[in-house]
Amino acid sequence: MNVVFFALVAFAFFAALLGFAEQWAAGDLAAASAVPAAVGKAALDSAKSSVELAIGLVGSITLFLGLMRVVEEGGGLKLMARVIRPLLVLLFPDVPPDHPAMGAIILNLAANALGLGNAATPFGLKAMKELEGLNQQPGTATDAMVRFLAINTSGVALLPTGVIGLRALKGAANPADIFPTTLFATGCSTLAAILMTAVLARLTVFRKPAEQATADAAVKAEAKPVALLDFVPLVIFFGVLAGLVAAVYFANELASAWIMPGLIMGMLTFGVVRKVKVYEVFITGAREGFGMAIGIIPYLVGILSAVGMLRASGGLQAIVRLFSPLTEAVGMPAEVLPLALLRPLSGSGAFALTAELVDTHGPDSLIGTLACTMNGSTETTFYVLAVYFGSVGIKNSRHALPAGLFADLVGALASVVAVRWLLG
């Protein structure tokens, strides 16, 4: 993260310096001084927005970590870990199958898949905290942490409810048209993330510490083989998830409106059935969530301020001009390239740019549909990296960033293929 943070700021600074020199040479002193002023203002504005964003997350993090503590006290996380154990054993062989991290990972992935937005973040933070408990070298990300973060940055979005809502607002003939394209793109990006983490972990530069390698080997040695019957609960779980996806797809707002209250009621009901003192336990978990939410503010300020400087300096536009011939060669219109580059940097900025493209070209146009698919099929890599790793004090992220960015690239290219193939 040290290199990433400095590189973003340095690129923004030199882009601003180049813009200043161009305006100075043209004799426009007012325009020249406006360039560094805009970059400085962007840093301050982004820092302010970062704090506002973190404060906005305090409520949801506090609520859902309180609910998670209720489920955990009732044994729910261990139960869910056993249900999805066959898949998790394959994806996370270095985490004990009955560890609390497994349950938190399940809830995080399920919330992301159902398009619950910020509801997934508390579960992800809980998963990172539990994974940190298995970390033999605090401050350095483990393979499991990197893999989990890469899967998150790849999107895992089965229901892009936010983008579907945007298309409905802009008058799309069928707002849910992007459902199959998003599913294809996010599937490709998630698979790419998993494969890339495995490949990069073998490189010497990203090799994990010897102590961690020994601990991971011990977990794998103690793991029980997966029997065929173990997949039955998993099939049922995915059947229920597919049912929810189908309900939201066909019923749109009528079904999606019930997901959040149903989730909250279901978690509390589970606690009551399991004889958990739901209020006292909820308060304990909520207090933990409040402290966690406040702790991520410095990390958000650092990363998002650097991203804001990059945008204001013109550095992002320079990258667009550099890569536009390549993207047009693979069928990606030049108008969508800024979105592909901005998506890993700023979620709110990418959504705003998506709305602008839909306004300009129409929700059912190639560019509008491609922008919506792209926005709904990947996550904001730098934001996820800052929040999740920042919550447990990870300074050495190892191969998390390149794996996440590779997943973003695959997601963008898969979006082009999906839109032209399925909706072309």
C-alpha positions as CSV (number, residue, x, y, z in Angstrom):
1,M,0.0,0.0,0.0
2,N,2.9,2.4,0.6
3,V,4.0,2.1,-3.1
4,V,0.4,2.4,-4.3
5,F,-0.3,5.5,-2.2
6,F,2.8,7.3,-3.2
7,A,2.4,6.3,-6.9
8,L,-1.1,7.7,-7.1
9,V,0.0,11.0,-5.5
10,A,3.2,11.3,-7.6
11,F,1.3,10.6,-10.8
12,A,-1.2,13.3,-10.0
13,F,1.5,15.8,-9.0
14,F,3.5,15.4,-12.2
15,A,0.3,15.4,-14.3
16,A,-0.6,18.7,-12.6
17,L,2.9,20.0,-13.2
18,L,2.6,19.2,-16.9
19,G,-0.7,21.0,-17.1
20,F,0.7,24.0,-15.3
21,A,3.7,24.1,-17.7
22,E,1.4,23.9,-20.8
23,Q,-0.8,26.8,-19.6
24,W,2.3,28.8,-18.5
25,A,3.9,28.4,-22.0
26,A,0.6,29.5,-23.6
27,G,0.8,32.7,-21.5
28,D,-2.4,32.0,-19.5
29,L,-1.2,32.6,-16.0
30,A,-4.7,32.3,-14.5
31,A,-5.3,28.9,-16.1
32,A,-1.8,27.8,-15.0
33,S,-2.4,28.6,-11.4
34,A,-5.8,27.0,-11.5
35,V,-4.3,23.5,-12.2
36,P,-2.5,23.0,-8.9
37,A,-5.3,24.8,-7.1
38,A,-7.8,22.3,-8.5
39,V,-5.6,19.3,-7.4
40,G,-5.2,20.7,-3.9
41,K,-8.9,21.4,-3.6
42,A,-9.6,17.8,-4.8
43,A,-7.4,16.4,-2.1
44,L,-9.2,18.4,0.6
45,D,-12.7,17.6,-0.9
46,S,-11.9,13.9,-1.2
47,A,-10.7,13.8,2.5
48,K,-13.9,15.4,3.6
49,S,-15.9,13.0,1.5
50,S,-14.0,10.1,2.9
51,V,-14.9,11.1,6.4
52,E,-18.6,11.6,5.4
53,L,-18.5,8.2,3.7
54,A,-17.1,6.5,6.8
55,I,-19.6,8.2,9.1
56,G,-22.3,7.1,6.7
57,L,-21.1,3.5,7.1
58,V,-21.0,3.7,10.9
59,G,-24.7,3.0,11.2
60,S,-24.8,0.0,8.8
61,I,-21.6,-1.5,10.2
62,T,-22.9,-1.1,13.8
63,L,-26.3,-2.6,12.9
64,F,-25.0,-5.7,11.0
65,L,-22.1,-6.5,13.3
66,G,-24.7,-6.5,16.2
67,L,-26.9,-8.8,14.2
68,M,-23.9,-11.0,13.3
69,R,-23.0,-11.4,17.0
70,V,-26.5,-12.6,17.7
71,V,-26.2,-15.2,14.9
72,E,-22.7,-16.2,16.1
73,E,-23.8,-16.7,19.7
74,G,-26.6,-19.0,18.4
75,G,-24.1,-21.1,16.5
76,G,-25.3,-19.8,13.1
77,L,-21.9,-19.1,11.6
78,K,-20.7,-22.6,12.3
79,L,-23.9,-24.0,10.9
80,M,-23.6,-22.0,7.7
81,A,-19.9,-22.9,7.4
82,R,-20.9,-26.6,7.5
83,V,-23.5,-26.1,4.8
84,I,-21.2,-24.4,2.4
85,R,-18.1,-26.3,3.6
86,P,-17.4,-28.2,0.3
87,L,-17.0,-25.0,-1.7
88,L,-15.1,-23.1,1.1
89,V,-12.7,-26.0,1.6
90,L,-11.8,-25.6,-2.1
91,L,-11.5,-21.8,-2.0
92,F,-10.0,-21.5,1.5
93,P,-8.1,-24.7,2.4
94,D,-5.9,-22.6,4.8
95,V,-8.9,-21.8,7.1
96,P,-10.5,-24.3,9.4
97,P,-13.9,-25.3,8.1
98,D,-15.6,-24.5,11.5
99,H,-13.8,-21.2,12.0
100,P,-16.0,-18.1,12.6
101,A,-14.3,-16.5,9.5
102,M,-16.1,-19.0,7.3
103,G,-19.6,-17.9,8.4
104,A,-18.7,-14.2,8.0
105,I,-17.3,-14.9,4.5
106,I,-20.6,-16.6,3.6
107,L,-22.7,-13.7,4.8
108,N,-20.5,-11.2,3.0
109,L,-20.6,-13.1,-0.4
110,A,-24.4,-13.6,-0.1
111,A,-25.0,-9.9,0.7
112,N,-22.9,-8.9,-2.3
113,A,-24.6,-11.4,-4.5
114,L,-28.0,-10.1,-3.6
115,G,-27.0,-6.5,-4.2
116,L,-27.3,-5.4,-0.6
117,G,-24.5,-2.8,-1.0
118,N,-23.2,-1.6,2.3
119,A,-24.8,-4.5,4.1
120,A,-22.0,-6.7,2.8
121,T,-19.2,-4.5,4.3
122,P,-19.8,-5.3,8.0
123,F,-19.7,-9.0,7.2
124,G,-16.5,-8.5,5.2
125,L,-14.9,-6.6,8.1
126,K,-15.9,-9.4,10.5
127,A,-14.4,-11.9,8.2
128,M,-11.1,-10.0,8.0
129,K,-11.0,-9.7,11.8
130,E,-11.4,-13.5,12.1
131,L,-8.8,-14.2,9.4
132,E,-6.4,-11.9,11.2
133,G,-6.8,-14.2,14.2
134,L,-5.1,-16.9,12.1
135,N,-2.4,-14.6,10.9
136,Q,1.1,-15.6,12.1
137,Q,2.6,-12.3,11.0
138,P,0.3,-9.3,11.8
139,G,0.6,-6.5,9.3
140,T,1.1,-8.9,6.3
141,A,-1.9,-10.2,4.5
142,T,-2.3,-14.0,4.4
143,D,-3.3,-16.0,1.3
144,A,-6.8,-16.3,2.7
145,M,-7.1,-12.6,3.2
146,V,-5.9,-11.8,-0.3
147,R,-8.2,-14.4,-1.9
148,F,-11.2,-13.1,0.0
149,L,-10.4,-9.5,-0.9
150,A,-9.9,-10.4,-4.6
151,I,-13.2,-12.1,-4.7
152,N,-14.8,-9.0,-3.2
153,T,-13.2,-6.7,-5.7
154,S,-14.3,-8.9,-8.6
155,G,-17.9,-8.0,-7.8
156,V,-19.7,-11.3,-7.1
157,A,-22.9,-9.4,-8.2
158,L,-25.9,-11.6,-9.1
159,L,-28.3,-8.8,-8.6
160,P,-27.1,-5.3,-9.6
161,T,-30.1,-3.6,-8.0
162,G,-28.6,-0.2,-8.0
163,V,-27.8,-0.1,-11.7
164,I,-31.2,-1.7,-12.5
165,G,-32.8,1.1,-10.6
166,L,-30.8,3.7,-12.6
167,R,-32.0,2.1,-15.9
168,A,-35.6,2.2,-14.7
169,L,-35.2,5.8,-13.7
170,K,-33.8,6.7,-17.2
171,G,-36.7,5.0,-19.0
172,A,-35.1,1.7,-20.1
173,A,-37.5,-0.6,-22.0
174,N,-36.6,-3.5,-19.7
175,P,-34.4,-2.3,-16.8
176,A,-33.4,-5.9,-15.8
177,D,-31.9,-6.6,-19.3
178,I,-28.5,-6.3,-17.8
179,F,-29.1,-9.2,-15.5
180,P,-27.6,-11.9,-17.8
181,T,-24.8,-9.7,-19.0
182,T,-23.8,-8.7,-15.4
183,L,-24.0,-12.4,-14.3
184,F,-21.6,-13.4,-17.1
185,A,-19.2,-10.5,-16.5
186,T,-19.1,-10.9,-12.7
187,G,-18.6,-14.7,-13.1
188,C,-15.6,-14.1,-15.4
189,S,-14.1,-11.5,-13.1
190,T,-14.5,-13.7,-10.0
191,L,-13.0,-16.7,-11.6
192,A,-10.1,-14.5,-12.8
193,A,-9.6,-13.2,-9.3
194,I,-9.4,-16.7,-7.8
195,L,-7.0,-18.0,-10.5
196,M,-4.8,-14.9,-10.3
197,T,-4.4,-15.1,-6.5
198,A,-3.2,-18.7,-6.9
199,V,-0.7,-17.8,-9.6
200,L,0.7,-14.7,-7.9
201,A,1.1,-16.4,-4.6
202,R,3.7,-18.7,-6.1
203,L,5.9,-15.8,-7.1
204,T,8.9,-15.2,-4.9
205,V,8.1,-11.5,-4.5
206,F,4.7,-12.4,-3.0
207,R,5.7,-15.5,-1.1
208,K,4.1,-15.7,2.3
209,P,6.2,-15.8,5.5
210,A,7.6,-19.2,6.7
211,E,5.5,-19.1,9.9
212,Q,2.3,-18.6,7.9
213,A,3.2,-21.4,5.5
214,T,3.7,-23.8,8.4
215,A,0.3,-22.8,9.9
216,D,-1.5,-23.1,6.6
217,A,0.0,-26.5,6.0
218,A,-1.2,-27.7,9.4
219,V,-4.7,-26.6,8.6
220,K,-4.7,-28.4,5.3
221,A,-3.3,-31.6,6.9
222,E,-6.1,-31.7,9.5
223,A,-8.9,-31.0,6.9
224,K,-11.3,-33.9,6.4
225,P,-12.0,-35.0,2.8
226,V,-15.3,-33.8,1.3
227,A,-17.9,-36.6,0.7
228,L,-20.4,-36.4,-2.1
229,L,-23.3,-36.2,0.4
230,D,-21.7,-33.0,1.8
231,F,-22.8,-31.2,-1.3
232,V,-26.5,-31.7,-0.7
233,P,-26.9,-28.8,1.8
234,L,-24.8,-26.7,-0.6
235,V,-27.1,-27.4,-3.5
236,I,-30.1,-26.5,-1.3
237,F,-28.4,-23.3,-0.2
238,F,-27.7,-22.2,-3.8
239,G,-31.2,-23.2,-4.7
240,V,-32.6,-20.8,-2.1
241,L,-30.2,-18.1,-3.4
242,A,-31.2,-18.8,-7.0
243,G,-34.9,-18.4,-5.9
244,L,-34.2,-15.0,-4.3
245,V,-32.4,-13.9,-7.5
246,A,-35.3,-15.1,-9.6
247,A,-37.8,-13.4,-7.4
248,V,-36.0,-10.1,-7.6
249,Y,-35.4,-10.5,-11.3
250,F,-39.1,-11.1,-12.1
251,A,-40.8,-9.0,-9.3
252,N,-38.1,-6.2,-9.3
253,E,-38.8,-3.7,-6.5
254,L,-41.6,-5.7,-4.9
255,A,-39.3,-8.6,-4.0
256,S,-36.0,-6.6,-3.4
257,A,-37.8,-4.3,-0.9
258,W,-38.3,-7.3,1.4
259,I,-34.7,-8.6,1.4
260,M,-33.3,-6.2,4.0
261,P,-36.2,-6.4,6.5
262,G,-36.4,-10.2,6.0
263,L,-32.6,-10.5,6.6
264,I,-32.8,-8.5,9.9
265,M,-35.9,-10.4,11.1
266,G,-34.4,-13.7,10.2
267,M,-31.2,-13.1,12.1
268,L,-33.0,-12.0,15.2
269,T,-35.5,-14.8,15.0
270,F,-32.6,-17.3,14.7
271,G,-31.2,-15.8,18.0
272,V,-34.5,-16.1,19.8
273,V,-35.0,-19.7,18.7
274,R,-31.4,-20.5,19.9
275,K,-32.2,-18.9,23.2
276,V,-29.8,-16.0,22.8
277,K,-30.2,-12.8,24.8
278,V,-30.7,-10.9,21.6
279,Y,-30.6,-7.3,22.8
280,E,-27.6,-7.7,25.1
281,V,-25.6,-9.6,22.6
282,F,-26.6,-7.2,19.8
283,I,-25.3,-4.3,21.8
284,T,-22.0,-6.1,22.4
285,G,-21.5,-6.7,18.7
286,A,-22.8,-3.2,17.7
287,R,-20.2,-1.6,20.1
288,E,-17.5,-3.6,18.3
289,G,-18.8,-2.4,14.9
290,F,-18.8,1.2,16.0
291,G,-15.1,1.1,16.9
292,M,-14.3,-0.7,13.7
293,A,-16.1,1.9,11.5
294,I,-14.2,4.8,13.1
295,G,-10.9,3.0,12.7
296,I,-11.1,2.9,8.9
297,I,-11.4,6.7,8.4
298,P,-7.6,7.3,8.1
299,Y,-7.2,4.6,5.5
300,L,-10.1,6.0,3.4
301,V,-8.8,9.5,3.7
302,G,-5.4,8.5,2.4
303,I,-6.5,6.4,-0.6
304,L,-9.5,8.5,-1.7
305,S,-7.6,11.8,-1.4
306,A,-4.9,10.4,-3.7
307,V,-7.6,9.2,-6.2
308,G,-9.3,12.7,-6.1
309,M,-5.9,14.3,-6.9
310,L,-5.4,11.9,-9.9
311,R,-8.8,12.8,-11.4
312,A,-8.4,16.6,-10.9
313,S,-4.8,16.6,-12.3
314,G,-5.9,15.2,-15.6
315,G,-3.8,12.1,-15.0
316,L,-6.8,9.9,-15.5
317,Q,-7.7,11.5,-18.8
318,A,-4.0,11.0,-20.0
319,I,-4.3,7.3,-19.2
320,V,-7.6,7.2,-21.2
321,R,-5.9,8.7,-24.3
322,L,-3.0,6.3,-23.9
323,F,-5.1,3.1,-23.9
324,S,-8.1,4.1,-26.0
325,P,-6.6,2.6,-29.3
326,L,-6.3,-0.8,-27.5
327,T,-9.8,-0.8,-26.0
328,E,-11.4,0.2,-29.3
329,A,-9.6,-2.8,-30.9
330,V,-11.4,-5.2,-28.6
331,G,-14.8,-3.5,-29.2
332,M,-15.0,-1.2,-26.2
333,P,-16.2,2.3,-27.3
334,A,-13.8,5.1,-26.3
335,E,-16.7,6.7,-24.3
336,V,-16.7,3.8,-21.9
337,L,-13.0,3.7,-21.2
338,P,-13.0,6.4,-18.5
339,L,-15.6,4.3,-16.6
340,A,-13.4,1.2,-16.9
341,L,-10.4,3.1,-15.5
342,L,-12.4,4.9,-12.8
343,R,-14.3,1.9,-11.5
344,P,-11.4,0.5,-9.4
345,L,-10.7,4.0,-8.0
346,S,-14.1,5.5,-7.1
347,G,-17.4,3.8,-6.7
348,S,-19.5,7.0,-6.5
349,G,-17.5,8.6,-9.3
350,A,-18.1,5.5,-11.5
351,F,-21.8,5.5,-10.7
352,A,-22.0,9.2,-11.6
353,L,-20.2,8.6,-14.9
354,T,-22.5,5.6,-15.6
355,A,-25.5,7.9,-15.1
356,E,-23.9,10.5,-17.4
357,L,-23.3,7.9,-20.2
358,V,-26.9,6.6,-19.9
359,D,-28.2,10.2,-20.0
360,T,-26.2,11.0,-23.1
361,H,-26.5,7.9,-25.1
362,G,-29.7,6.3,-23.7
363,P,-30.2,3.4,-21.4
364,D,-30.8,0.9,-24.2
365,S,-27.9,2.0,-26.4
366,L,-24.7,-0.1,-26.7
367,I,-22.8,2.4,-24.6
368,G,-25.5,2.8,-22.0
369,T,-26.0,-0.9,-21.6
370,L,-22.2,-1.6,-21.5
371,A,-21.7,1.1,-18.9
372,C,-24.4,-0.4,-16.7
373,T,-23.1,-3.9,-17.1
374,M,-19.5,-2.8,-16.3
375,N,-20.6,-0.8,-13.3
376,G,-22.6,-3.7,-11.9
377,S,-20.1,-6.4,-12.4
378,T,-17.0,-5.2,-10.5
379,E,-16.2,-3.4,-7.2
380,T,-14.1,-0.5,-6.2
381,T,-10.8,-2.2,-5.7
382,F,-8.9,0.6,-3.9
383,Y,-11.9,1.3,-1.6
384,V,-12.2,-2.4,-0.6
385,L,-8.5,-2.7,-0.1
386,A,-8.4,0.4,2.1
387,V,-11.4,-0.5,4.2
388,Y,-10.9,-4.3,4.7
389,F,-7.1,-4.3,5.2
390,G,-7.2,-1.0,7.1
391,S,-9.7,-2.5,9.6
392,V,-7.1,-5.0,10.8
393,G,-4.0,-2.9,10.2
394,I,-2.6,-4.7,7.1
395,K,0.3,-2.7,5.7
396,N,1.8,-5.4,3.3
397,S,-1.1,-6.3,1.0
398,R,1.2,-8.7,-1.0
399,H,-0.5,-9.6,-4.3
400,A,-4.0,-8.3,-3.4
401,L,-3.9,-5.2,-5.6
402,P,-2.6,-6.8,-8.8
403,A,-5.1,-9.7,-8.4
404,G,-7.9,-7.2,-7.9
405,L,-6.9,-5.1,-10.8
406,F,-6.6,-8.1,-13.1
407,A,-10.2,-9.1,-12.1
408,D,-11.3,-5.6,-13.0
409,L,-9.7,-5.9,-16.4
410,V,-11.3,-9.2,-17.1
411,G,-14.7,-7.9,-15.8
412,A,-14.5,-4.9,-18.2
413,L,-13.6,-7.1,-21.2
414,A,-16.2,-9.7,-20.3
415,S,-18.8,-6.9,-20.1
416,V,-18.0,-6.0,-23.8
417,V,-18.3,-9.7,-24.8
418,A,-21.5,-10.2,-22.8
419,V,-23.3,-7.1,-24.2
420,R,-22.3,-7.7,-27.8
421,W,-23.1,-11.4,-27.5
422,L,-26.3,-11.5,-25.4
423,L,-27.8,-8.1,-26.3
424,G,-26.1,-7.2,-29.6
